C-alpha cells in the first residue's frame, strides 16, 4: 500500500473516532493530537488531499483550542 494511502486511512480512523467520542459525550468535536499530526503530515506532503473536507476541517481547527496531550 502506498504511504499516502496508509497515512490517509490512519487519519480517517482517528478523525471518525474523534467525531464518535464527541457524539457519545454530546460535546463539540475536539481532535486528538494524533489526528492533528496526521493531518499536518498529509497537508504538507500530499497536497492533492487538501481538497478533502475531513482534512480541511482538522487543518482549520488547529490552534483553536489547547490540545489534550493525555489522549
SULMOKA-V898562 format. One record per residue. PHI is phi in whole degrees, 0 to 359 (* if undefined). OMEGA is omega in whole degrees, -180 to 180 (none if undefined). NEAR is the number of other ideal C-beta (glycine too) atoms within 12 Angstrom. Layout:
phi omega near
PHI OMEGA NEAR
PHI OMEGA NEAR
This chain:
phi omega near
* 179 9
296 -177 10
304 -178 13
299 179 22
289 178 15
298 180 16
292 179 27
300 180 26
294 176 19
295 177 23
300 -179 35
300 179 24
299 -179 19
291 179 30
302 -178 32
289 175 21
295 178 22
297 178 33
294 179 24
296 179 15
299 179 21
296 -180 19
296 180 13
299 -178 11
265 -178 12
51 -176 8
231 175 13
295 179 14
290 172 25
232 -175 23
286 179 36
284 176 30
304 179 21
295 178 24
299 178 36
298 -178 32
295 178 23
297 178 33
299 -179 35
299 179 24
295 178 25
299 -177 34
299 -176 28
282 -172 16
252 -179 18
225 -173 23
300 179 14
296 179 13
277 -176 27
295 178 20
278 -178 13
285 -178 21
297 180 13
298 -180 29
296 180 33
295 178 17
303 -179 23
290 -178 36
303 -177 29
278 175 16
269 -180 25
302 175 21
62 176 12
271 178 15
203 180 15
290 179 13
290 176 19
271 -177 15
293 -180 10
275 -178 8
273 none 17
